[in-house]
Amino acid sequence: MSESTEPVPAEEPVDQAREARIAARRLWLSRVGMAVGAIVLVYGIWYLLVGRNRVSTDNAYVNAEVAQITPLVSSTVLAVHVRDTQFVKAGTVLVELDPANARIALAQAEADLAVARRRFRQAVATGGALSAQVSASVADIAQARARQAAAQAEYDKARIDLQRREALAGSGAVSGDELTSARRGFASAQAAVAAARAAVAEAQAGQRSAGEQLAAADALVQGSTVDTDPAVLAAQAKVDSARLDFVRMVMRAPIDGVVTRRQVQIGQRVALGVPVMTIVPLSGVYIEANFKENQLRRMRAGMPAEVTTDLYGSDVVYKGKVAGIGGGTGASMAIIPAQNATGNWIKVVQRLPVRIELDSRQVAEHPLRVGLSAEVAVDVSDN
């Protein structure tokens, strides 16, 4: 019996399929390589033309110069006219305080002012009276001197009469009673002269006293009027201060914005300088972007910037410019600054805050809120 021989299957179809797969793989890899190369080329061109002149960060937040509403006087709250999230205009009444004590203080200050004005007018009138008294003292001195002259004349006459009678007394031509009477008249005339001299001295002393009082009164009012007198001005200042405290019983919004963190209720006793609410100006927001220190080499104030926020996404791109670069890092400005003079120090890339001012028209169309996240890209090609 002869052996049967079976035909061996050809391997050519297998090799052709393998080569087809390899060729397809090579084609796919070549296409992938070309695509990657094209991407790299496009990125390289973009980097040369745009990317190297553009620095960006996502460590950015919306900020604003908020206004803290603090009472400037201590009092009790009578009414609160706003609530959180409410938009208010500048001048809107926010809180009313009890004005009773302020009204009493204002009335007292006005009364003190009236007293000061009256005292000034009294001082002016006193000066006029003293001036008249000085003028009258001149006449008094003249009268005293006239009386002194008359007394001196009587004294001279009495002395001559006494001398004559004493000369005749030895001859018996003058009686003793007549001599005694002459002596008495002389003594009386002598006393009258002394009294007249004392009256002149008294009149002169009165004139000096009135003159000194007049000088003192003139010193109080000299160069002043009822409106410029120092005492009146001090009283007027107290009136102005009391009136200002009375006006401050009504607290108004200093700017346009949204009321935030209202911490005051009716009946609460508010203290001087303790904030009761905050007003955020939506029209005055800006971006505080924290850039790495190696991104600031070419950055300068005035450079254009683009800002996107998580609130609106990439659909809204704000146009802005660099307003300024912070003077120090957050770590260096902290209450307790970091101490790097240690053995286990590790270098960490620091960040500086950069202020980005936004286009007010865009902010009005798409309002922002303080604290929202943002992404900032600054064009540094101008440097």
Secondary structure, DSSP 8 states (H G I E B T S, - for coil): ----------SHHHHHHHHHHHHHHHHHHHHHHHHHHHHHHHHHHHHHHTGGGEEEEEEEEEEE--EEE--SS-EEEEEE---TT-EE-TT-EEEEE--HHHHHHHHHHHHHHHHHHHHHHHHHHHHHHHHHHHHHHHHHHHHHHHHHHHHHHHHHHHHHHHHHHHHHHTTT-S-HHHHHHHHHHHHHHHHHHHHHHHHHHHHHHHHHHHHHHHHHHHHHHTT--TTT-HHHHHHHHHHHHHHHHHHTTEEE-SSSEEEE-----TT-EE-TT---EEEE-GGGEEEEEEEEGGG-SS--TT-EEEEEETTTEEEEEEEEEEEEE-SS-TTTTSSS-----STT------EEEEEEEE-HHHHHHS---TT-EEEEEEE-TT-
